[in-house]
């Protein structure tokens, strides 16, 4: 997690969720802003879509466009919002939370919907699609999309003034 110490001050210790469902545990840190505001940032990396299990496995590709490991990503998303974030909120004493990272799911897929259904607001949809553009952070086989998200709790969303996606290598021609 990278931040600007001149802009933000750490509040408390970083937290992580070592539950077995998290093959890449989320990490949380609460920050205080220069004006005294407080929020917690949770960095996530949910299970990838690749290396599919046997067709009989619940995590096999179900042919619904969500690829492999969707059931695990849904469990990870539910654990995140139902168990880990409440721990972060309790430790911080503040319900303003921003979930960011590679969720390995598009906005319409089950893991993101599990989070949005808990009241989180998709900031990329709000600020980029809301401005008439399509958010994307990668281009693969000529298709643009995003698996990286910024999802704000209801308590934080009204304070968010902008969001942008990072086109890290997304706009480079394949020849490079």
ChimeraX attribute file (.defattr): number of C-alpha atoms within 10 A of each C-alpha:
attribute: neighborCount
match mode: 1-to-1
recipient: residues
	/A:1	8
	/A:2	4
	/A:3	10
	/A:4	7
	/A:5	10
	/A:6	8
	/A:7	11
	/A:8	17
	/A:9	16
	/A:10	15
	/A:11	15
	/A:12	11
	/A:13	11
	/A:14	14
	/A:15	17
	/A:16	17
	/A:17	18
	/A:18	13
	/A:19	13
	/A:20	9
	/A:21	16
	/A:22	20
	/A:23	14
	/A:24	16
	/A:25	19
	/A:26	23
	/A:27	19
	/A:28	24
	/A:29	20
	/A:30	25
	/A:31	21
	/A:32	15
	/A:33	14
	/A:34	11
	/A:35	8
	/A:36	9
	/A:37	11
	/A:38	21
	/A:39	20
	/A:40	26
	/A:41	21
	/A:42	24
	/A:43	19
	/A:44	23
	/A:45	20
	/A:46	26
	/A:47	22
	/A:48	18
	/A:49	17
	/A:50	10
	/A:51	9
	/A:52	14
	/A:53	13
	/A:54	10
	/A:55	11
	/A:56	8
	/A:57	13
	/A:58	14
	/A:59	18
	/A:60	18
	/A:61	21
	/A:62	15
	/A:63	8
	/A:64	9
	/A:65	10
	/A:66	18
	/A:67	16
	/A:68	24
	/A:69	23
	/A:70	26
	/A:71	19
	/A:72	19
	/A:73	27
	/A:74	21
	/A:75	16
	/A:76	27
	/A:77	24
	/A:78	17
	/A:79	17
	/A:80	22
	/A:81	19
	/A:82	13
	/A:83	12
	/A:84	22
	/A:85	23
	/A:86	15
	/A:87	17
	/A:88	24
	/A:89	16
	/A:90	11
	/A:91	15
	/A:92	20
	/A:93	13
	/A:94	17
	/A:95	18
	/A:96	22
	/A:97	27
	/A:98	26
	/A:99	25
	/A:100	17
	/A:101	16
	/A:102	16
	/A:103	24
	/A:104	23
	/A:105	25
	/A:106	17
	/A:107	19
	/A:108	10
	/A:109	16
	/A:110	18
	/A:111	25
	/A:112	23
	/A:113	18
	/A:114	19
	/A:115	23
	/A:116	19
	/A:117	10
	/A:118	13
	/A:119	16
	/A:120	23
	/A:121	21
	/A:122	22
	/A:123	22
	/A:124	23
	/A:125	20
	/A:126	13
	/A:127	17
	/A:128	17
	/A:129	12
	/A:130	12
	/A:131	9
	/A:132	9
	/A:133	11
	/A:134	13
	/A:135	21
	/A:136	19
	/A:137	18
	/A:138	20
	/A:139	17
	/A:140	9
	/A:141	6
	/A:142	9
	/A:143	8
	/A:144	14
	/A:145	17
	/A:146	21
	/A:147	17
	/A:148	23
	/A:149	25
	/A:150	22
	/A:151	24
	/A:152	24
	/A:153	21
	/A:154	17
	/A:155	15
	/A:156	19
	/A:157	19
	/A:158	11
	/A:159	10
	/A:160	11
	/A:161	8
	/A:162	10
	/A:163	14
	/A:164	14
	/A:165	16
	/A:166	13
	/A:167	14
	/A:168	9
	/A:169	12
	/A:170	15
	/A:171	11
	/A:172	11
	/A:173	9
	/A:174	11
	/A:175	4
	/A:176	5
